[in-house]
Amino acid sequence: MKTTTKNATPLDAAAELENGSSLLKQPRAVWAVFFAGIISFMGIGLVDPILPAIASKLDATPSEVTLLFTSYNAVMALAMIITGAVSSRIGIKKTLLSGIVVIALFSALGGASGDVWTLVGLRGGWGLGNALFVATALTAIVSLSSGGPAKAVILYEAAVGLGISVGPLVGGWLGAISWRGPFFGVAVLMVIAFFAIVFLMPSDGKKANPSVAPVKKTSILDPFRALKHRSLLIFGLGAALYNFGFFTLLAYTPFVLGLDEHGLGYVFLGWGLLLAFTSVVMAPRLSNKFGTIASMCVMLILFALTLFAMGIWTSNQSLIIVCVILAGAFLGNNNTLITTAVMNAAPVERSTASAAYSFLRFLGGAIAPFTAGKLAEVYNPHVPFIFSGVFVILSVILIVWNYEHVKHVNEVEGH
């Protein structure tokens, strides 16, 4: 039986790896998208090491600077609703190139900006470009891959992990020269990625993987219709709640660590490497042995406990560093587990389910950073971590409370 894009998951891909099949024998077009994907996902953690520097140079408060994450995630959340409709009409290649152009343009303008509010707005434009690219990259890799959809999924997950882990390191090194450096750096790398895809990626309709069904035209209402399925709604709301913790960690922790750009870059590099490793290697094994839902809830509880520890011992720099890096393992596992659950949650197209889920989870990621900054300003540095830890616990309660509606993801054949 042929594997379709809709049914392929990171867990399927791990099974193929265990069977000894190679991921490296891919067309050049796949590697072009892979490279662009790394640069695109760098945007999530790229600004982490330079947040204190931006606050200092642009005379902004921590809560104002955290809006760089808020605008980025808010625009991504809204744009996820339209990406399916756009790519199904203008084609995968044009959608990828459009996203790259938007990212390059707004990151370059961000590097040239002179005040924090202009930078916040331009970061939102970056989020639009990222939504167009990210929502289409998986489909592109699967369509172009010569080794089957499941194997292509793990290439996508590898690009995600490398981008998230390398982003803070690049941000730290370029940010040590100037806070503007990471913005200009991404713009240059995206220009390279643009030409790589132009020359290496075939026109839409020429696919190396014949098992992938043609892209169907979708409506912007399809993701909202998909949320009528309670299981998908539960996972989306759960992700929105746990993203309070995820983006509090990313956007607020740099202000309490007291490190320079290089130091912050190395700390979040460790975080990203653990996230990448666990998302690809550990999560499939946990799911196979204990089940997706149980593994997910344990990872969320461990992440919440980490946030509580950070909230209690906020002034202990060494402990905060260890907690940040350790949190990468819990987040990496959970990201793969919940993505796998979403793909099997409801009888809708994979792209539609992903758009609906991403809309909700990025809304959580939009609210959390600014909330964390404000709580620290109004109360004290401990409160944001405690507050976000409570939200992560609420995500566990939501999933457990609705277990009867989501347990079927443990039973889906092909995990």
C-alpha positions in Angstrom: 0.0 0.0 0.0 1.3 3.4 -0.9 2.0 5.9 1.9 0.2 9.3 1.5 1.2 12.7 2.8 -1.7 12.6 5.1 -0.7 9.5 7.0 3.1 10.0 7.2 4.4 11.0 10.6 7.8 11.5 12.3 7.2 8.1 14.0 6.8 6.4 10.6 10.0 8.0 9.5 11.9 6.7 12.6 10.7 3.2 11.7 12.2 3.6 8.2 15.5 4.7 9.7 15.5 1.6 11.9 15.1 -0.5 8.8 18.3 0.8 7.5 17.1 3.0 4.6 19.2 6.1 3.8 17.9 9.7 4.0 20.8 11.1 2.1 20.0 9.9 -1.4 17.7 12.8 -2.3 17.3 15.1 -5.3 19.1 18.5 -5.1 15.7 20.2 -4.9 15.0 18.5 -1.6 18.3 19.8 -0.2 17.5 23.3 -1.5 14.2 23.3 0.5 16.0 21.7 3.4 18.5 24.5 3.5 15.9 27.2 3.2 13.9 25.4 6.0 16.9 25.7 8.4 17.2 29.4 7.7 13.4 29.9 8.1 13.3 28.0 11.5 16.3 30.0 12.7 13.9 32.9 13.0 12.2 31.4 16.1 15.3 31.6 18.3 17.5 34.0 16.4 16.5 37.1 18.4 16.9 35.4 21.8 20.5 36.4 22.5 20.0 40.0 21.3 16.8 40.8 23.3 18.7 42.6 26.1 20.9 44.4 23.6 17.8 45.6 21.6 16.2 46.8 24.8 19.4 48.7 25.7 20.1 50.2 22.2 16.5 51.2 21.4 15.7 52.3 25.0 12.8 49.8 25.3 11.4 47.9 28.3 11.6 44.0 28.4 7.8 43.8 27.8 8.2 46.0 24.7 11.0 43.9 23.4 9.1 40.6 23.9 6.6 42.0 21.4 9.1 40.8 18.8 7.8 37.3 19.5 4.2 38.5 20.0 3.9 40.1 16.5 5.8 37.3 14.9 3.5 34.6 16.4 0.3 36.5 16.0 0.8 37.1 12.3 1.9 33.5 11.8 -1.2 32.3 13.5 -3.5 34.3 11.3 -1.5 33.5 8.2 -1.7 29.8 8.8 -5.4 30.0 7.9 -4.7 31.3 4.4 -1.5 29.4 3.5 -3.4 26.2 2.3 -5.7 28.3 0.1 -2.7 30.2 -1.3 -0.4 27.2 -2.0 -3.3 25.2 -3.6 -3.9 28.0 -6.1 -0.5 29.4 -7.0 1.5 26.3 -6.4 4.0 25.0 -3.9 7.1 26.5 -5.6 5.6 30.0 -5.9 4.4 29.9 -2.3 7.8 28.9 -1.0 9.5 31.7 -3.0 6.9 34.2 -1.9 7.6 33.3 1.7 11.4 33.6 1.3 11.1 37.0 -0.4 8.9 38.3 2.5 11.3 36.9 5.1 14.3 38.5 3.4 12.6 41.8 2.9 11.3 42.2 6.5 14.4 40.9 8.2 16.5 43.4 6.2 14.1 46.3 7.0 14.2 45.1 10.6 18.0 45.4 10.7 17.7 49.0 9.4 15.0 50.1 11.8 15.5 52.8 14.4 12.9 52.2 17.1 11.4 49.2 18.8 7.8 49.7 17.6 9.0 49.7 13.9 11.0 46.6 14.6 7.9 44.9 16.2 5.8 45.7 13.1 8.5 44.4 10.8 8.9 41.2 12.8 5.2 40.6 12.1 5.9 40.8 8.4 8.7 38.2 9.0 6.1 36.0 10.6 3.9 36.2 7.5 6.8 35.1 5.3 7.6 32.3 7.7 4.0 31.1 7.7 4.0 30.9 3.9 7.2 29.0 3.8 6.8 26.7 6.8 3.3 25.6 5.9 4.4 24.6 2.4 7.9 23.2 3.1 6.8 19.8 4.3 4.6 19.3 1.3 7.4 20.3 -1.0 9.9 17.9 0.6 7.4 15.0 0.6 6.5 15.8 -3.1 10.1 16.0 -4.2 11.6 13.2 -2.1 12.7 10.0 -3.8 12.4 7.8 -0.7 8.8 8.0 0.4 6.8 10.4 2.5 7.8 9.0 5.9 11.5 9.4 5.2 10.8 12.9 3.9 9.1 13.8 7.2 12.2 13.2 9.1 14.2 15.4 6.8 11.7 18.1 7.6 12.0 17.5 11.3 15.8 17.6 11.0 15.5 21.0 9.3 13.3 22.2 12.1 15.7 21.0 14.8 18.8 22.4 13.1 17.1 25.8 12.5 15.9 26.1 16.1 19.3 25.0 17.5 21.6 27.0 15.2 19.4 30.2 15.4 20.5 31.3 18.9 24.2 30.5 18.1 24.1 32.7 14.9 22.1 35.3 16.7 24.7 35.4 19.5 27.7 35.7 17.2 26.3 38.3 14.9 24.5 40.0 17.8 27.9 40.5 19.5 28.9 42.6 16.6 25.6 44.5 16.4 22.0 43.7 17.3 21.3 44.5 13.7 23.6 41.7 12.5 21.2 38.7 12.9 18.5 40.5 10.8 20.8 41.3 7.9 22.3 37.8 8.2 19.0 36.1 7.7 18.2 38.4 4.7 21.5 37.3 3.0 20.9 33.6 3.7 17.4 33.8 2.4 18.5 35.4 -0.9 20.8 32.4 -1.3 17.9 30.1 -0.5 15.8 31.9 -3.1 18.1 31.2 -5.9 18.7 27.7 -4.8 15.0 26.9 -5.0 14.6 28.9 -8.3 17.2 26.8 -10.1 17.0 23.5 -8.3 13.3 22.9 -7.6 11.2 21.7 -10.6 8.0 23.4 -11.6 4.8 22.3 -9.7 3.4 19.0 -11.0 6.9 17.4 -11.5 7.2 15.2 -8.5 9.8 12.6 -7.7 7.5 10.8 -5.3 4.5 9.3 -7.2 2.7 8.2 -4.0 1.8 11.8 -3.1 -1.6 12.8 -4.2 -2.1 16.1 -6.1 -2.8 19.1 -4.0 -6.5 19.9 -3.8 -7.8 23.5 -3.7 -8.8 24.4 -0.2 -10.8 27.2 1.4 -9.8 29.5 4.2 -12.8 28.2 6.1 -11.5 24.6 6.0 -9.3 24.9 9.2 -12.2 26.3 11.1 -14.5 23.5 9.9 -11.8 21.1 11.0 -11.9 22.5 14.6 -15.4 21.1 14.9 -13.7 17.8 15.5 -13.3 17.8 19.3 -10.0 15.9 19.3 -8.3 18.4 17.0 -9.7 21.3 19.0 -8.4 19.8 22.3 -4.9 19.3 20.9 -4.9 22.9 19.5 -6.0 24.4 22.8 -3.6 22.2 24.7 -0.7 23.5 22.5 -1.9 27.1 23.0 -1.6 26.6 26.8 1.7 24.8 26.7 3.1 27.5 24.4 2.8 29.9 27.3 5.6 28.0 28.8 7.5 27.5 25.5 7.6 31.2 24.6 8.0 32.5 28.2 11.2 30.4 28.2 12.4 31.8 24.9 11.4 35.5 25.2 11.8 36.2 29.0 14.7 34.0 30.2 17.4 36.1 28.4 16.5 39.0 30.8 17.1 37.0 33.9 20.2 35.1 32.8 22.6 38.1 32.9 24.7 36.8 30.1 26.1 38.6 27.0 25.1 37.7 23.4 27.7 34.9 23.2 26.7 33.4 26.5 23.0 33.5 25.6 23.7 32.0 22.2 25.5 29.0 23.7 22.8 28.4 26.4 20.1 28.3 23.8 22.2 26.3 21.4 22.3 23.6 24.1 18.5 24.0 24.4 18.0 23.6 20.7 20.3 20.7 20.3 18.5 18.7 22.9 15.2 19.7 21.4 16.3 18.5 17.9 17.7 15.2 19.2 14.7 14.3 21.3 12.2 15.2 18.7 13.7 12.9 16.1 15.2 10.1 18.3 13.5 9.9 21.6 9.8 10.8 20.9 9.1 7.8 18.6 10.5 5.4 21.1 8.4 6.9 24.0 5.3 6.8 21.9 5.8 3.2 20.8 6.5 2.0 24.4 4.1 4.1 26.5 1.6 5.6 24.0 1.4 9.1 22.5 -1.0 10.6 25.1 0.7 9.3 28.2 4.2 10.3 26.9 2.9 13.7 26.0 1.4 14.4 29.4 4.6 13.2 31.2 6.7 15.6 29.1 4.4 18.5 29.8 4.4 17.8 33.6 8.2 17.7 33.6 8.3 20.9 31.6 5.9 22.6 34.1 8.1 21.4 37.0 11.1 22.9 35.3 9.3 26.2 34.9 8.3 26.1 38.6 12.0 25.5 39.6 13.0 28.5 37.4 10.3 30.6 39.2 11.5 29.6 42.7 15.3 30.0 42.1 15.2 32.7 39.5 18.4 34.4 40.9 20.4 31.2 40.6 22.1 31.7 37.2 23.6 28.1 37.1 20.3 26.5 37.8 18.5 28.6 35.2 21.0 27.6 32.6 20.6 23.9 33.4 16.8 24.3 33.4 16.7 26.0 30.0 18.9 23.3 28.4 16.9 20.5 30.1 13.6 22.0 29.0 14.8 21.5 25.4 14.5 17.7 25.9 10.9 17.9 27.2 9.9 20.4 24.5 11.5 18.3 21.7 9.7 15.2 22.8 6.4 17.0 23.2 6.6 18.8 19.8 6.8 15.5 17.9 4.3 13.7 20.1 1.6 16.4 19.7 2.3 16.8 16.0 1.8 13.1 15.5 -1.4 13.2 17.6 -2.7 16.1 15.5 -2.1 14.3 12.3 -4.2 11.4 13.5 -6.8 13.3 15.5 -9.5 13.9 12.9 -10.5 12.7 9.4 -9.3 15.8 7.6 -6.4 16.5 5.2 -3.0 16.8 6.9 -2.5 20.3 5.7 -5.9 21.4 7.0 -5.4 19.8 10.4 -1.9 21.4 10.6 -3.3 24.9 9.7 -6.1 24.6 12.3 -3.7 23.4 15.0 -1.0 26.0 14.2 -3.6 28.8 14.3 -4.4 27.9 17.9 -0.9 27.1 19.1 0.7 30.3 17.7 -2.0 32.4 19.3 -0.7 31.1 22.6 2.8 31.9 21.5 1.7 35.4 20.7 0.1 36.2 24.1 2.8 34.6 26.3 5.9 36.8 25.7 4.3 40.2 26.3 2.4 38.7 29.3 5.7 37.4 30.8 7.4 40.8 30.4 4.5 42.7 32.0 4.2 40.3 34.9 7.9 40.8 35.7 7.5 44.6 35.5 4.3 44.7 37.7 5.3 42.0 40.2 8.8 40.4 40.2 11.0 38.2 38.0 9.7 35.0 39.6 6.1 35.4 38.5 6.3 34.8 34.7 7.8 31.3 35.2 5.2 30.3 37.8 2.4 31.7 35.7 3.5 29.9 32.6 4.0 26.7 34.5 0.4 26.8 35.6 -0.7 27.1 32.0 1.3 24.1 31.0 -0.4 22.1 33.8 -3.7 23.3 32.5 -2.9 21.8 29.1 -2.3 18.4 30.8 -5.6 18.7 32.7 -7.4 19.6 29.4 -6.0 16.6 27.6 -6.7 14.2 30.5 -10.2 15.5 31.0 -11.0 14.8 27.4 -9.1 11.5 27.2 -12.1 9.7 25.7 -12.1 12.1 22.7 -8.3 11.8 22.0 -7.3 8.3 23.0 -7.8 7.0 19.5 -4.5 8.6 18.4 -2.8 5.8 20.4 -4.6 3.2 18.3 -3.9 4.5 14.8 -2.1 2.0 12.7 1.2 3.1 11.4 2.6 4.9 14.4 
